[in-house]
Amino acid sequence: MRRSLFFLMSLMLAVCGGGGISNAGELTAAIQDQYEGLNGFSADFRQTLTNASTGESEVRTGSLAFRRPGLIRWETTSPEPELLIVEQDAVWDYFPEEETAYKYPVSEILSSKTMIRFISGKADLKEDFKVEDQGLDEGKRKIKLIPREPETNLVLAYIWVDPETRMLQKVFLVDFFGNGNELALKDTILNPVLTDDQFRFTPPKGVDILDNTGKQSN
């Protein structure tokens, strides 16, 4: 894929609340309860991808929506339009300016054990991560998550939560190579009205449909 899908973990963490919690154990339980009670959410995002070897960064902005049991709509508006939709049986990554859409099986994209657990709503933070409450950082509660089974796309994560609203403000993920993926959310709406059409993709006429090898897909 043109963009690494380890940001899917960010989507799941984006619903967490952590205000007023005194220790890491209580914090883990509160995050788990918040996630399990959510049907979906929508938000605007600002994503900053940093290359560890060059120090260069790329900023992307757009909107996202998530609905159980694992439907995702991730729409980038800048620096170039891109629409990524996770359906029940397929993942679409559409680039309007290139008139190209990539189609992948869900099982292939969500190959990470941690990803699958989050997408299915079965993630257990206490089981999958070592959780460290790092106190306040510029007025936000900072939480460190260390995967118990690190993977290439995720070796470390931080989340920042507003202690007043108990809503997540930012996620920062680090991969094995030290590359950073920062996702800042705003205007988050919990349990919004989301239609089925928002999580379906029909390729426009004339668009090339390719698989992960770049070959024409059926």
C-alpha positions, 0 to 999 in steps of 0.5 A: 500500500502507498501508506502504511496501515499501522495508523489503524491502531490510532483510530481505535485509540482515538476513542479513549478517555483517561481523565481523573485516573490515579494509576496505570491499572485504573487507566487501562480499565477506563480505556478498555471500558470506553472503547467497548462501549463505543459504536463509532466516532468521527473526527478531523485529523492532522497527521505528521509522518516523520522519516527517521533517516532523513528527518523530513516530515509530511503533513496530511489533513482530512477526516475519518470515521469508524463504525463497528464492527470494523468499518473505516473511512479515512479521507485525506484532503491535503496535500493530495486527495486520497480515500481509504475505505475498509469494508467488511470484505475488502480495503480500497485505497483510491487516488482521484488525481491518478484515477487509480484504486487499489483493492486488498483483502481485509485479511491481508491488510490487517495481518498484524495480531494487534491490528486485528484485535483492535479492529474486532473490538477484542483488544485488551490493553493490559494484555497487549501493552505495558501501560505507563501513566506519565502524568501531565504534559502541557495540560494533557494526560500523557500515556505510554504504551509498549507492545508486549509483542512488538511488530515492525510497524509498532514498537512504541506509542504515546497518547495524550488525553484532555483531563477535562473532557476525557477525550484523546487529543493526540497519538504518536506511534513509532515503528521499528526504524524509528519513523514517527506517525503523529495523529492529532484529532479535533472536533471528535464526535462519539456515536455519530449517525453514519450511513452504510454508503459512507463505508462503501466504494464503487470505482468511478468509470475509467479508474484503474483497479490494481492489487498489491502487486500493481497488477490489474485486479478483477 
